[in-house]
Amino acid sequence: MDAPVGASTVLRPRPLDMSTGDRRPADRELRSAYEYFVASHGMPSGVRPVVADSWRRCVSSGVAPDDGRLPPLHTTSQALAEYRRSHPLAAHLPMFRDLLGTGAADDGHVFAIGDADGTLLWVEGDTTAVRRAERMGFVEGAVWSEALAGTNAPGTALALGQPVQIVSAEHYHPAAHAWSCSAAPVREPGTGRVLGVVDLTGGATIATPPALAAVRAAALAAEALLAHVDTTGAVLLPAPVSAHLAALGRDSAVLDVAGRVHRLSRRHGEIVVALALAGHGMTGERLAVDLSEHELHPSTLRAEMTRLRERLGAAVIGSRPYELKCPVRTDFGQVTALLARGRVGEALQQYAGPILPYSDAPAVVEHRRALEQQLRGAVLASGDPRLLRRWVEAEWGADDGPAWLALAHTLPGGSPQRAAAAARARALDAEVAVPQQVGRHAALLQRSRS
């Protein structure tokens, strides 16, 4: 049986087109690839490796994609209530609600906290979305492990022990194809044992980097709090410190730890940003890859980490693995969270510029580009002339031809501002159309005549 047309192009879930808000083309390709796999067990070449591996595990485990059965309930409601009270994550439910619950209720999706076996302990959020989720068995007490429910973000995140995002037809069960989800495991500090999983489930807004960053941040915050709780549940003293990292529009990052401000060198700033983005402990080899495209000698990295730990303290920077040991809020994380909630105006107001704009560390470059694309796309999709004006008047948006054109289209016909915006868009379009060498030659001629 031949692979479906277009399946080879599904290298990863195509991101939401923020200019149209339309995920349908990508969803059709995913569904085509899924149907081919279910019919033949042959893997279309374009399915993401994390999804392809999960689908194969589902087949090996005997998970039937079309049997119509919902995930089983783990226990009775009374037993579940008792189990939840004794679970290590129960004490941190208020924190999860603060970080994820408000956005879920406002934006039409749900957040869930599960245990290490995939049993959903809490499912909360938008009332309508919660009722819809109930119809596919996404309820408190249901077991959403990969072995029982097939490919899904909380189950697959637990199977892999790392954050995962699953989009529409990447789910193994057709009942979940209308949903997208992002999840991250929560580990016990010290032992690394997985305690549970944090999940956001909803529509297209969950199929974005900000949603994945949000669950990773929530999991990291829980781990930091768990590190300061003893076996009786009492908070150990001294109380955990908190920190704030500012890296937007800055040559070097600034870290505020409990009111003490540290202006970091470029390399130290890149390290802290990379650890904050990872959201979990990292080996030296992994951190080295995130910091440089060229081979970074282990001794060089160890020396940098030693200096950074001496400056910030062991309560902030850990080793073996390298990690941030206290909750660190970031200015770019705040922008990400606002975008995930659809609060574009506030996100744009908080955006002070690209993350460490002069850094070439791969982890920084990747997230810098992703965040700018997400913000730009949200501004263009808003159709709000005030937001578009703020974007093009900023240094990073001044040469954005499509944004100038979008601004022109939002202004009244015949207005001088509309004409000026359209003229700027045409000028930028003409600059792009002129070959670079022609432009340089024209500039040389102009200087020679002056």
ABEGO torsion letter per residue (X at the ends): XBBBBGAAABABBBBBBAAAGBAAAAAAAAAAAAAAAAAAGBBBAABBAAAAAAAAAAAAAGBBAAAGBBBBBABBAAAAAAAAAABAAAAAAAAAAAAAAAAAAAAGBBBBBBBAAGBBABBBEBAAAAAAAAAAGBBBGBBABAAAAEBBAAAAAAAAGBBBBBBEAABABAAAAABBBBBBBBBBBGAGBBAEBBBBBBBAAAABAAAAAAAAAAAAAAAAAAAABBAAGBBBOBBBBBBBBBABGBABBBBBBGGBBBBBBAAAAAAAAAAAAAGBBBBAAAAAAAABABBBBAAAAAAAAAAAAAAAEAAABBBOBBBBABBBBBAAAAAAAAAAAGBAAAAAAABAEBBGAABABAAAAAAAAAAAAAAAAAAAAAGBAAAAAAAAABAAAAABAAAAAAAAAABBBGBAAAAAAAAAAAAAAAAAABBAAAAAAAAAAAAAAX
